[in-house]
């Protein structure tokens, strides 16, 4: 992903805007690889500010799948925390900006679950 996905302008903009990115080697000392059970790289783990994991992606993501996949993880974190109003906004973005993405169906399903809970955008 270093050669293709991470340098892509869409990826750079999204990461800078929405994430605090850490690069941790699976062989490094310290708590993170063990705490999040990272055995293979690349592994992207979406955690909230309390350190709770909400989603993960293991393996290569091409640039056209990186943003919707990671956005879906952010939406899942919001959904799990009961912040459906914000989550709907994330899911709507995936559906409108990445209609061919593999993340589309899950975004649609979680969007519907949020709306069923009475959330609005």
N, C-alpha and C positions, 0 to 999 in steps of 0.2 A: 504494500500500500504506500510505502515511502516514495516509490518512483512514479506511481500513477494517481492514486486517490488523494493523498495528503497535499500535494502541490496544486491540485485543481482549485481554481478561484472560488467555485461554489462551496467547496469543502472548507477552505480557509475562512471565508466570510462567515459561514455557519458556525464553525468552531469558535471563532473569535467573538461572535455575538451571543452564543448560547451555552458554551461549555467552559469548564475549567479542566483542561486536558493534562493528564499526567502520563508519562511513559515510564513503565516499570518493567524491568527484565524479569522473566520467570525464574531466572537463576539468582536474582539479587537477594541479599539479606534484607530482613525487615518484614513487617506484618502484612503488607498489601497482597502479594501473590497468594499467600496461604489463606488470608481472610476471605478473599473473593474466589478462591479455588481456580486460579488461572493456571492452566497447564499447557496452553498452546498460544502462540501468537500468530496473527493478531487476535486479541480478545478485547472487546470494548464493553465495559461494564457501566451501566447508567445507575448512579446512586443519587439519593437526595442529600440535602444538607445535613441530615442526621446519620448519613452513612449507610442507609438501607438500600439494598439492591432492588431495582425495579425491572431491569431488562438487561440482556447481554447479547452481543453479536460475536460469534466466533468464526473467524476466517475472513478471507478477502472480500471486500465490497468495492465494486467499481464506482467511479464518481457519481454516476446517475442513480445509484442505490444508496450511497452513503448518507446523504442528507435525509431522505425520507425514512430510512431505517433508524437513524439516530433520533430524528424528530418523533418517530413513533415511540421510542423508549422514553423520551421526555413526556409525551402525552400519557403514556402508561403510568409514569410516576405521579403526574398530576391526578389522573383518574384514581389511582390507589390511595391518594391522600385526600380524596373527596373534593378536589378542586376541578369539578367538571366544567365549569364555565371557561376556565383557561384551557382545559384539555380539548374542548370542542374547537377552540380557535386553532390549536395545533393540528387536530385531525382534519379540519377544513382546509388548512394549508397543504397538507399531504394530498388530499383528494383533488384540490384544484391545481396545484403546481406539479404534481407527479402522478398523473392518472394511470400511467403504465407501470407503476412501481409494484413490487412484490408486497410492499407494506400497505397497499391500498385497501385490501379486504379487511384486515385487522383494524385499520383506522376507521373504516366505515362501521364495523361492528361495535367498536368502543364508542364512537360518536353516537350511535343509536342508543347504547346503554346509558350514556350521559343524558341524552334527551329524555329517556324514559325516567330518569331520576329527577327530571324537571329543570335540568340545566339549560341555559340559553347562552348564546354567544355574546 
